[in-house]
Amino acid sequence: MNAISVRNLSKEFKLTAQRQGYRTFKELFRWNRGVPAAAAMRFVALDDVSFEVEKGEVFGIIGRNGAGKSTLLKILSGILRPSRGRVELNGRVGSLLEVGAGFHPELTGRENIFLNAAILGLKHAEIIRKLDEIVAFSGVEKYLDEPVKHYSSGMYMRLAFAVAAHIEPEILLIDEVLAVGDADFQKKSIHRVEQIGQHGQTVLLVSHNIQTVLRLCRRALCLDQGRVVSIGNAADVTAFYLEIGGANRGARRYAEGPHAPGDHVVRLRGVRIRGKNGKTCGTVDIGQEFGIEMEFEVMDGGAVLFPWLMVQSERWPVLWATDAGSPWHGRPRPAGRYTEIAWVPANLLSDGVLRVTAGVHSFRPHRTHFVEPDAVVFHAVETSGGARGQYAGHIEGAIRPLLQWTVEHE
């Protein structure tokens, strides 16, 4: 049974093209008499959007800023009316579209819990029953009876999310709020959404955090300029989103001349992610070997150069760093172009969005010739095999090597 059914949904807004600068009194007078000073422009926020979400499913919606994600959730929550199309919701709906909506700064944390929970649909007896759980989840016990205007922004958001996460609606709409608070609270928040899905409630999640979508959602939808451009398996949809969003570059070239990273000794010419077949990859399968290729040009020969690469992820500041172990290691290099590839073995990385920093330094004397952060950004996914087996949940760890195990049984 479908909890959410959206058919041919469209939403248009009228925007007034205002004249730049100040308006004259005459223009203002003409506008007040019913003569518009500027023509209305038509803006299509959603264009013929259709999809279905099954009961008990955690469904992801991703897309670039301005793609129409928040507009879609506001229509589903009843804040906006669609211009065309139909929406069917089977169950009580709870919305968390803006953390802290409904909070009053002059009221205490305790008073705002009752106020916000009532706005989100809980009865007074239900709020009393859940009060201790909400407070413990938020972590603001010491300041519960202080006005929230004295809270830090993190405390304010944690309390608001704690209330919304415990209202237990049949359908929960979440818009970009799983990034609130510190790392520990984010972990609790994600675990709470997992629990909601496991208890048979339906969750519609909008997020820019690809790893969160991959962890929580089996299926996802990608919006671009108000239209559905991809829908299906979450890994496939997120890979497509990274491609159109530019985050999944896979390769980067630098212009010839003095503006490329480097100095008079050496300059960076390009970095890319490549497969064994030599093709550039924006998305790699962690079960397959791939290479990180760096091309640089030595203009002033004779220096002992050490090219190096560093890989980072969203969750871990540094996964690993490596110096090039080529035949030129420790030897003076003559002028010319060099292409060096660091081959990453299969079943080493964990999945997620990864960023590569490229650099070259030298010793005797020590000198950094260039450091280029985020030279390439690529996406690591797990399609099959590896140590995961049939397990579909999230696996912790910056790296995930496939180790050989021995077993002794008595």
Backbone hydrogen bonds in HBPLUS format (Angstrom, degrees):
<---DONOR---> <-ACCEPTOR-->    atom                        ^
c    i                          cat <-CA-CA->   ^        H-A-AA   ^      H-
h    n   atom  resd res      DA  || num        DHA   H-A  angle D-A-AA Bond
n    s   type  num  typ     dist DA aas  dist angle  dist       angle   num
A0055-LYS N   A0001-MET O   2.96 MM  54  5.98 156.5  2.02 167.2 161.4     1
A0003-ALA N   A0053-VAL O   2.81 MM  50  5.86 139.8  1.97 147.0 159.9     2
A0090-ASN N   A0003-ALA O   2.89 MM  87  4.93 167.9  1.91 145.1 148.5     3
A0004-ILE N   A0053-VAL O   3.19 MM  49  5.03 166.1  2.21 142.5 144.4     4
A0053-VAL N   A0004-ILE O   2.88 MM  49  5.03 160.7  1.92 146.1 148.4     5
A0005-SER N   A0088-GLU O   2.92 MM  83  5.04 151.8  2.00 148.3 153.6     6
A0088-GLU N   A0005-SER O   2.84 MM  83  5.04 157.5  1.89 150.7 157.1     7
A0006-VAL N   A0051-PHE O   2.89 MM  45  5.31 168.8  1.90 175.7 175.5     8
A0051-PHE N   A0006-VAL O   3.04 MM  45  5.31 147.4  2.15 131.0 138.8     9
A0007-ARG N   A0086-ARG O   2.90 MM  79  5.23 170.7  1.91 160.2 161.7    10
A0086-ARG N   A0007-ARG O   2.95 MM  79  5.23 159.9  1.99 148.9 155.5    11
A0009-LEU N   A0049-VAL O   2.85 MM  40  4.77 168.9  1.86 137.7 133.8    12
A0049-VAL N   A0009-LEU O   2.84 MM  40  4.77 167.9  1.85 133.9 134.4    13
A0010-SER N   A0084-ARG O   2.95 MM  74  5.04 160.3  1.99 136.0 132.6    14
A0083-SER N   A0010-SER O   2.83 MM  73  5.59 139.4  1.99 141.2 151.2    15
A0084-ARG N   A0010-SER O   3.17 MM  74  5.04 159.1  2.22 133.6 132.5    16
A0011-LYS N   A0046-LEU O   3.01 MM  35  4.94 155.2  2.07 123.5 125.7    17
A0045-ALA N   A0011-LYS O   2.88 MM  34  5.58 140.6  2.04 153.5 166.0    18
A0046-LEU N   A0011-LYS O   3.30 MM  35  4.94 162.9  2.33 133.6 135.5    19
A0013-PHE N   A0043-PHE O   2.74 MM  30  5.10 162.2  1.77 153.2 159.5    20
A0043-PHE N   A0013-PHE O   2.79 MM  30  5.10 165.7  1.81 162.1 162.1    21
A0015-LEU N   A0041-MET O   2.65 MM  26  4.83 161.8  1.68 148.4 152.9    22
A0041-MET N   A0015-LEU O   2.44 MM  26  4.83 171.0  1.45 157.7 161.1    23
A0017-ALA N   A0039-ALA O   3.43 MM  22  6.28 176.3  2.43 157.5 156.6    24
A0028-LEU N   A0024-THR O   3.05 MM   4  6.34 160.2  2.09 150.6 156.1    25
A0029-PHE N   A0025-PHE O   2.88 MM   4  6.05 152.4  1.95 145.8 153.5    26
A0030-ARG N   A0026-LYS O   2.93 MM   4  6.17 158.7  1.98 149.8 155.0    27
A0031-TRP N   A0027-GLU O   2.98 MM   4  6.20 154.3  2.04 146.1 153.0    28
A0032-ASN N   A0028-LEU O   3.01 MM   4  6.24 154.7  2.07 145.3 151.8    29
A0033-ARG N   A0029-PHE O   3.09 MM   4  6.34 134.6  2.30 140.8 152.5    30
A0035-VAL N   A0030-ARG O   2.98 MM   5  5.36 151.5  2.07 160.0 152.7    31
A0034-GLY N   A0031-TRP O   3.11 MM   3  5.36 158.6  2.16 110.8 113.5    32
A0047-ASP N   A0226-GLY O   2.78 MM 179  5.29 163.8  1.80 138.7 133.2    33
A0057-GLU N   A0054-GLU O   3.22 MM   3  5.54 150.8  2.31 135.5 131.7    34
A0203-VAL N   A0057-GLU O   3.00 MM 146  6.34 162.5  2.03 144.2 149.6    35
A0059-PHE N   A0203-VAL O   2.83 MM 144  6.16 164.7  1.85 167.1 164.4    36
A0205-LEU N   A0059-PHE O   2.82 MM 146  6.05 167.7  1.84 161.7 166.0    37
A0060-GLY N   A0219-ARG O   3.18 MM 159  6.50 172.0  2.19 142.9 144.5    38
A0221-LEU N   A0060-GLY O   2.81 MM 161  6.20 139.7  1.98 141.0 153.2    39
A0061-ILE N   A0205-LEU O   2.73 MM 144  5.99 146.7  1.84 161.7 160.6    40
A0062-ILE N   A0221-LEU O   2.92 MM 159  6.32 163.0  1.95 163.4 169.2    41
A0223-LEU N   A0062-ILE O   2.97 MM 161  6.41 161.1  2.01 159.5 161.8    42
A0067-ALA N   A0064-ARG O   3.07 MM   3  5.51 141.2  2.22 142.9 139.0    43
A0226-GLY N   A0067-ALA O   2.86 MM 159  5.23 137.6  2.04 130.3 136.7    44
A0072-LEU N   A0068-GLY O   3.02 MM   4  6.16 154.7  2.09 146.0 152.3    45
A0073-LEU N   A0069-LYS O   3.14 MM   4  6.52 158.7  2.18 150.8 155.7    46
A0074-LYS N   A0070-SER O   2.93 MM   4  6.15 152.3  2.00 147.9 155.7    47
A0075-ILE N   A0071-THR O   3.03 MM   4  6.30 146.0  2.15 146.1 154.6    48
A0076-LEU N   A0072-LEU O   3.01 MM   4  6.32 160.1  2.05 149.3 155.0    49
A0077-SER N   A0073-LEU O   2.89 MM   4  6.07 144.1  2.02 143.0 152.7    50
A0079-ILE N   A0074-LYS O   2.85 MM   5  5.14 134.1  2.07 161.2 163.7    51
A0080-LEU N   A0074-LYS O   3.24 MM   6  5.67 159.9  2.28 114.5 116.3    52
A0078-GLY N   A0075-ILE O   3.12 MM   3  5.13 153.9  2.19 100.7 108.8    53
A0170-GLU N   A0092-ARG O   3.06 MM  78  5.19 123.5  2.39 127.8 143.6    54
A0171-ILE N   A0092-ARG O   2.93 MM  79  6.07 146.7  2.04 164.5 160.9    55
A0094-GLY N   A0171-ILE O   2.78 MM  77  6.15 160.5  1.81 166.9 173.4    56
A0173-LEU N   A0094-GLY O   2.84 MM  79  6.25 160.5  1.88 158.8 165.4    57
A0096-LEU N   A0173-LEU O   2.70 MM  77  5.92 155.3  1.76 168.0 176.0    58
A0175-ASP N   A0096-LEU O   3.06 MM  79  6.30 164.2  2.09 151.2 146.2    59
A0101-ALA N   A0098-GLU O   3.07 MM   3  5.70 160.6  2.11 143.3 141.6    60
A0103-PHE N   A0100-GLY O   2.99 MM   3  5.44 160.9  2.03 139.6 138.4    61
A0107-LEU N   A0104-HIS O   3.12 MM   3  5.57 150.2  2.21 114.2 122.6    62
A0149-LYS N   A0105-PRO O   3.10 MM  44  4.60 131.2  2.34 147.2 133.5    63
A0148-VAL N   A0107-LEU O   3.00 MM  41  6.42 157.7  2.06 161.8 154.7    64
A0112-ASN N   A0108-THR O   2.91 MM   4  6.10 154.2  1.97 148.8 156.3    65
A0109-GLY N   A0146-GLU O   3.18 MM  37  6.29 131.9  2.43 145.0 148.6    66
A0113-ILE N   A0109-GLY O   2.97 MM   4  6.20 139.7  2.13 143.2 153.8    67
A0110-ARG N   A0144-LEU O   2.88 MM  34  5.49 143.5  2.01 158.2 152.4    68
A0113-ILE N   A0110-ARG O   3.18 MM   3  5.17 125.9  2.49  93.4 107.2    69
A0114-PHE N   A0110-ARG O   3.30 MM   4  6.71 160.3  2.34 151.2 153.9    70
A0115-LEU N   A0111-GLU O   2.97 MM   4  6.22 160.8  2.01 147.2 153.2    71
A0116-ASN N   A0112-ASN O   2.76 MM   4  5.68 169.7  1.77 146.9 150.6    72
A0117-ALA N   A0113-ILE O   2.89 MM   4  5.83 160.5  1.93 145.6 152.0    73
A0118-ALA N   A0114-PHE O   3.07 MM   4  6.04 150.9  2.15 137.4 145.1    74
A0119-ILE N   A0115-LEU O   3.04 MM   4  6.34 153.8  2.11 146.2 153.5    75
A0120-LEU N   A0116-ASN O   3.00 MM   4  6.25 147.5  2.10 143.8 152.8    76
A0122-LEU N   A0117-ALA O   2.95 MM   5  5.51 168.0  1.97 149.9 145.9    77
A0121-GLY N   A0118-ALA O   3.11 MM   3  5.13 159.5  2.15 101.4 107.4    78
A0126-GLU N   A0123-LYS O   3.04 MM   3  5.24 116.7  2.46 100.5 116.1    79
A0127-ILE N   A0123-LYS O   2.96 MM   4  6.30 151.6  2.04 154.2 163.0    80
A0128-ILE N   A0124-HIS O   3.07 MM   4  6.38 161.7  2.11 153.5 157.2    81
A0129-ARG N   A0125-ALA O   3.06 MM   4  6.26 156.4  2.12 144.0 150.6    82
A0130-LYS N   A0126-GLU O   3.04 MM   4  6.23 141.9  2.19 142.2 151.9    83
A0130-LYS N   A0127-ILE O   3.15 MM   3  5.16 124.7  2.48  94.7 108.6    84
A0131-LEU N   A0127-ILE O   2.87 MM   4  5.75 114.8  2.30 144.6 160.9    85
A0131-LEU N   A0128-ILE O   3.41 MM   3  5.13 153.0  2.49  94.6 102.2    86
A0134-ILE N   A0130-LYS O   2.94 MM   4  6.15 158.9  1.99 161.1 167.7    87
A0135-VAL N   A0131-LEU O   2.95 MM   4  6.18 166.7  1.97 159.2 162.5    88
A0136-ALA N   A0132-ASP O   2.94 MM   4  6.06 164.8  1.97 148.5 153.1    89
A0137-PHE N   A0133-GLU O   3.01 MM   4  6.09 155.0  2.07 142.2 149.1    90
A0138-SER N   A0134-ILE O   3.02 MM   4  6.21 153.5  2.09 147.4 154.2    91
A0139-GLY N   A0135-VAL O   3.03 MM   4  6.21 146.0  2.15 149.7 158.1    92
A0143-TYR N   A0140-VAL O   3.06 MM   3  5.53 139.4  2.23 112.0 123.0    93
A0144-LEU N   A0141-GLU O   3.37 MM   3  5.25 169.2  2.38 110.2 109.2    94
A0146-GLU N   A0143-TYR O   3.11 MM   3  5.27 162.1  2.14 116.3 115.8    95
A0150-HIS N   A0147-PRO O   3.06 MM   3  5.93 168.0  2.07 123.9 127.6    96
A0151-TYR N   A0148-VAL O   3.02 MM   3  4.99 161.3  2.05 103.7 109.7    97
A0156-TYR N   A0152-SER O   2.98 MM   4  6.18 163.4  2.01 154.7 159.5    98
A0157-MET N   A0153-SER O   3.03 MM   4  6.20 160.3  2.07 146.6 151.1    99
A0158-ARG N   A0154-GLY O   2.94 MM   4  6.08 156.0  1.99 147.6 154.7   100
A0159-LEU N   A0155-MET O   3.04 MM   4  6.20 163.6  2.06 151.5 154.9   101
A0160-ALA N   A0156-TYR O   3.15 MM   4  6.36 160.1  2.19 144.1 149.8   102
A0161-PHE N   A0157-MET O   2.92 MM   4  6.11 162.9  1.95 151.5 155.7   103
A0162-ALA N   A0158-ARG O   2.93 MM   4  6.04 156.9  1.98 146.1 153.1   104
A0163-VAL N   A0159-LEU O   3.13 MM   4  6.39 155.6  2.19 148.9 153.6   105
A0164-ALA N   A0160-ALA O   3.17 MM   4  6.44 173.4  2.18 150.9 152.3   106
A0165-ALA N   A0161-PHE O   2.79 MM   4  5.87 153.0  1.87 155.1 162.5   107
A0166-HIS N   A0163-VAL O   3.16 MM   3  5.55 158.4  2.21 110.1 116.8   108
A0202-THR N   A0170-GLU O   2.93 MM  32  6.12 176.4  1.94 151.9 150.7   109
A0172-LEU N   A0202-THR O   2.77 MM  30  6.19 162.5  1.80 160.8 166.4   110
A0204-LEU N   A0172-LEU O   2.89 MM  32  6.28 161.8  1.92 161.5 165.7   111
A0174-ILE N   A0204-LEU O   2.89 MM  30  6.12 174.8  1.89 168.5 169.0   112
A0206-VAL N   A0174-ILE O   2.83 MM  32  6.11 159.4  1.87 158.1 165.2   113
A0176-GLU N   A0206-VAL O   2.74 MM  30  5.52 159.7  1.78 148.7 150.2   114
A0186-GLN N   A0182-ASP O   2.93 MM   4  6.18 157.0  1.98 154.4 161.6   115
A0187-LYS N   A0183-ALA O   2.99 MM   4  6.22 153.7  2.06 146.2 153.0   116
A0188-LYS N   A0184-ASP O   3.05 MM   4  6.38 154.6  2.11 145.1 151.7   117
A0189-SER N   A0185-PHE O   2.82 MM   4  6.06 154.8  1.88 149.7 157.1   118
A0190-ILE N   A0186-GLN O   2.95 MM   4  6.19 164.2  1.97 153.6 156.3   119
A0191-HIS N   A0187-LYS O   3.03 MM   4  6.19 160.5  2.07 145.9 151.7   120
A0192-ARG N   A0188-LYS O   2.86 MM   4  6.07 145.4  1.98 143.5 153.4   121
A0193-VAL N   A0189-SER O   3.06 MM   4  6.41 152.7  2.14 148.6 154.9   122
A0194-GLU N   A0190-ILE O   3.00 MM   4  6.32 153.2  2.07 147.2 155.0   123
A0195-GLN N   A0191-HIS O   2.98 MM   4  6.29 151.4  2.07 144.7 152.0   124
A0196-ILE N   A0192-ARG O   2.98 MM   4  6.29 153.1  2.05 146.4 153.7   125
A0197-GLY N   A0193-VAL O   3.06 MM   4  6.38 160.8  2.10 151.5 155.1   126
A0198-GLN N   A0194-GLU O   3.00 MM   4  6.25 152.0  2.08 146.5 154.6   127
A0199-HIS N   A0195-GLN O   3.02 MM   4  6.22 134.0  2.24 145.6 156.6   128
A0199-HIS N   A0196-ILE O   3.28 MM   3  5.31 136.5  2.48  96.2 107.6   129
A0201-GLN N   A0196-ILE O   3.27 MM   5  5.70 149.6  2.37 164.4 155.7   130
A0200-GLY N   A0197-GLY O   3.26 MM   3  5.52 157.8  2.31 110.8 112.2   131
A0213-VAL N   A0209-ASN O   3.18 MM   4  6.56 158.9  2.23 152.0 157.6   132
A0214-LEU N   A0210-ILE O   2.89 MM   4  6.16 162.5  1.92 155.0 159.9   133
A0215-ARG N   A0211-GLN O   2.91 MM   4  6.05 146.1  2.02 141.5 150.9   134
A0216-LEU N   A0212-THR O   2.94 MM   4  6.05 164.1  1.97 153.7 157.2   135
A0217-CYS N   A0213-VAL O   2.86 MM   4  5.41 157.9  1.91 146.6 152.5   136
A0234-ALA N   A0218-ARG O   3.08 MM  16  5.55 160.5  2.12 133.3 130.1   137
A0220-ALA N   A0232-GLY O   2.94 MM  12  5.79 154.4  2.01 159.7 168.1   138
A0232-GLY N   A0220-ALA O   3.09 MM  12  5.79 159.4  2.13 163.5 168.1   139
A0222-CYS N   A0230-SER O   2.77 MM   8  5.12 162.1  1.81 159.6 158.9   140
A0229-VAL N   A0222-CYS O   2.98 MM   7  5.83 163.5  2.00 158.6 164.0   141
A0224-ASP N   A0227-ARG O   2.93 MM   3  5.44 154.6  1.99 150.0 158.2   142
A0227-ARG N   A0224-ASP O   3.20 MM   3  5.44 167.9  2.22 110.6 114.1   143
A0237-VAL N   A0233-ASN O   2.99 MM   4  6.22 163.2  2.01 159.6 165.0   144
A0238-THR N   A0234-ALA O   2.93 MM   4  6.00 165.4  1.95 150.9 154.8   145
A0239-ALA N   A0235-ALA O   3.10 MM   4  6.16 153.9  2.17 139.6 146.8   146
A0240-PHE N   A0236-ASP O   3.05 MM   4  6.28 153.4  2.13 143.2 150.3   147
A0241-TYR N   A0237-VAL O   2.91 MM   4  6.20 155.0  1.98 147.5 154.8   148
A0242-LEU N   A0238-THR O   2.95 MM   4  6.18 157.1  2.00 148.6 153.8   149
A0243-GLU N   A0239-ALA O   3.14 MM   4  6.38 146.9  2.26 140.2 148.8   150
A0244-ILE N   A0240-PHE O   3.08 MM   4  6.46 164.2  2.11 157.4 159.3   151
A0245-GLY N   A0241-TYR O   2.81 MM   4  5.81 142.5  1.95 146.1 157.5   152
A0248-ASN N   A0242-LEU O   3.05 MM   6  4.87 151.9  2.13 135.0 126.1   153
A0273-ILE N   A0250-GLY O   2.69 MM  23  5.27 154.2  1.75 163.8 166.0   154
A0252-ARG N   A0271-VAL O   2.79 MM  19  5.44 146.0  1.90 161.1 171.7   155
A0271-VAL N   A0252-ARG O   2.98 MM  19  5.44 153.2  2.05 150.6 159.3   156
A0254-TYR N   A0269-ARG O   3.05 MM  15  5.01 161.4  2.09 134.1 130.5   157
A0268-LEU N   A0261-PRO O   2.82 MM   7  5.47 160.3  1.85 159.9 166.8   158
A0263-ASP N   A0266-VAL O   2.99 MM   3  5.69 150.9  2.08 149.2 150.7   159
A0299-MET N   A0265-VAL O   2.80 MM  34  5.28 145.7  1.92 136.1 146.4   160
A0300-ASP N   A0265-VAL O   3.39 MM  35  4.73 165.4  2.41 121.3 124.2   161
A0267-ARG N   A0297-GLU O   2.98 MM  30  5.40 153.1  2.05 145.4 153.6   162
A0297-GLU N   A0267-ARG O   2.86 MM  30  5.40 163.2  1.89 157.1 162.3   163
A0269-ARG N   A0295-GLU O   2.84 MM  26  5.39 163.6  1.87 147.9 147.5   164
A0270-GLY N   A0295-GLU O   3.15 MM  25  5.03 142.0  2.30 144.6 137.8   165
A0295-GLU N   A0270-GLY O   2.78 MM  25  5.03 171.9  1.79 154.5 154.3   166
A0272-ARG N   A0293-GLU O   2.94 MM  21  5.25 152.8  2.01 143.5 150.5   167
A0293-GLU N   A0272-ARG O   2.83 MM  21  5.25 163.1  1.86 167.4 168.0   168
A0281-CYS N   A0273-ILE O   2.77 MM   8  5.42 162.0  1.81 138.0 141.7   169
A0274-ARG N   A0291-GLY O   2.93 MM  17  5.19 167.9  1.95 148.6 152.4   170
A0291-GLY N   A0274-ARG O   2.79 MM  17  5.19 178.0  1.80 163.2 163.9   171
A0275-GLY N   A0279-LYS O   2.96 MM   4  5.63 154.5  2.02 154.8 162.0   172
A0278-GLY N   A0275-GLY O   3.06 MM   3  5.36 163.4  2.09 111.3 115.3   173
A0379-HIS N   A0282-GLY O   3.13 MM  97  6.52 161.7  2.16 148.5 153.9   174
A0284-VAL N   A0379-HIS O   2.87 MM  95  6.31 156.8  1.93 157.6 165.4   175
A0381-VAL N   A0284-VAL O   2.93 MM  97  6.28 166.5  1.95 168.2 172.7   176
A0288-GLN N   A0285-ASP O   2.89 MM   3  5.51 163.4  1.91 126.9 128.2   177
A0286-ILE N   A0381-VAL O   2.91 MM  95  6.03 164.6  1.93 162.8 167.4   178
A0347-ASN N   A0286-ILE O   2.68 MM  61  5.54 156.9  1.74 154.2 161.3   179
A0290-PHE N   A0344-VAL O   3.22 MM  54  5.45 155.3  2.29 145.6 152.2   180
A0344-VAL N   A0290-PHE O   2.69 MM  54  5.45 161.9  1.72 172.2 177.0   181
A0292-ILE N   A0342-ALA O   2.89 MM  50  5.16 156.0  1.95 137.5 144.7   182
A0342-ALA N   A0292-ILE O   2.95 MM  50  5.16 166.4  1.96 140.9 141.8   183
A0294-MET N   A0340-GLU O   2.83 MM  46  5.43 168.3  1.85 162.9 166.2   184
A0340-GLU N   A0294-MET O   2.93 MM  46  5.43 167.4  1.95 159.1 157.7   185
A0296-PHE N   A0338-TYR O   2.97 MM  42  5.52 156.3  2.02 154.6 162.2   186
A0338-TYR N   A0296-PHE O   2.89 MM  42  5.52 165.5  1.91 170.3 173.6   187
A0298-VAL N   A0336-GLY O   2.82 MM  38  5.25 168.3  1.83 160.6 157.4   188
A0336-GLY N   A0298-VAL O   2.94 MM  38  5.25 153.2  2.01 136.5 142.4   189
A0302-GLY N   A0333-ARG O   2.75 MM  31  5.34 163.8  1.78 143.5 148.4   190
A0333-ARG N   A0303-ALA O   3.03 MM  30  5.96 159.4  2.07 146.9 146.3   191
A0306-PHE N   A0361-HIS O   2.73 MM  55  5.33 154.9  1.79 168.8 175.2   192
A0361-HIS N   A0306-PHE O   3.22 MM  55  5.33 163.7  2.24 126.8 129.8   193
A0324-ALA N   A0307-PRO O   2.87 MM  17  5.54 157.3  1.92 156.3 154.6   194
A0308-TRP N   A0359-GLY O   2.86 MM  51  5.38 157.0  1.92 153.9 151.5   195
A0359-GLY N   A0308-TRP O   3.06 MM  51  5.38 154.2  2.12 157.3 154.5   196
A0309-LEU N   A0322-THR O   2.97 MM  13  5.49 151.7  2.05 151.4 160.3   197
A0322-THR N   A0309-LEU O   2.92 MM  13  5.49 153.5  1.99 155.0 162.8   198
A0310-MET N   A0357-THR O   2.90 MM  47  5.06 149.4  1.99 147.6 154.0   199
A0357-THR N   A0310-MET O   2.82 MM  47  5.06 165.3  1.84 153.8 158.9   200
A0311-VAL N   A0320-TRP O   3.03 MM   9  5.73 165.3  2.05 169.1 173.8   201
A0319-LEU N   A0311-VAL O   2.76 MM   8  5.56 169.0  1.77 159.4 161.5   202
A0312-GLN N   A0355-ARG O   2.85 MM  43  5.16 160.4  1.89 150.8 157.3   203
A0355-ARG N   A0312-GLN O   2.80 MM  43  5.16 161.2  1.84 145.1 151.1   204
A0313-SER N   A0316-TRP O   3.09 MM   3  5.21 170.4  2.10 164.8 163.0   205
A0329-HIS N   A0326-SER O   2.98 MM   3  5.49 162.7  2.01 121.6 123.7   206
A0331-ARG N   A0328-TRP O   3.03 MM   3  5.21 169.8  2.04 128.0 127.8   207
A0402-LEU N   A0347-ASN O   2.97 MM  55  5.40 128.3  2.24 149.6 151.0   208
A0400-ARG N   A0348-LEU O   2.66 MM  52  5.22 150.2  1.75 136.5 145.2   209
A0352-GLY N   A0380-ALA O   2.88 MM  28  5.24 161.1  1.92 143.1 144.3   210
A0380-ALA N   A0352-GLY O   2.80 MM  28  5.24 175.5  1.80 162.4 161.0   211
A0354-LEU N   A0378-PHE O   2.80 MM  24  5.44 169.3  1.81 167.8 170.8   212
A0378-PHE N   A0354-LEU O   2.90 MM  24  5.44 161.5  1.93 157.2 163.1   213
A0356-VAL N   A0376-VAL O   2.94 MM  20  5.46 161.9  1.98 168.4 169.2   214
A0375-ALA N   A0356-VAL O   2.79 MM  19  5.75 134.0  2.00 162.8 176.1   215
A0358-ALA N   A0372-GLU O   3.13 MM  14  5.22 156.4  2.18 134.2 134.0   216
A0372-GLU N   A0358-ALA O   2.73 MM  14  5.22 171.5  1.73 166.1 169.1   217
A0360-VAL N   A0370-PHE O   3.12 MM  10  5.73 149.6  2.21 149.0 153.5   218
A0369-HIS N   A0360-VAL O   2.94 MM   9  5.65 151.0  2.03 149.7 159.0   219
A0362-SER N   A0367-ARG O   2.84 MM   5  5.24 152.0  1.92 149.8 158.8   220
A0367-ARG N   A0362-SER O   2.85 MM   5  5.24 149.2  1.94 144.5 143.4   221
A0391-TYR N   A0388-ARG O   3.13 MM   3  5.57 155.1  2.20 137.8 135.7   222
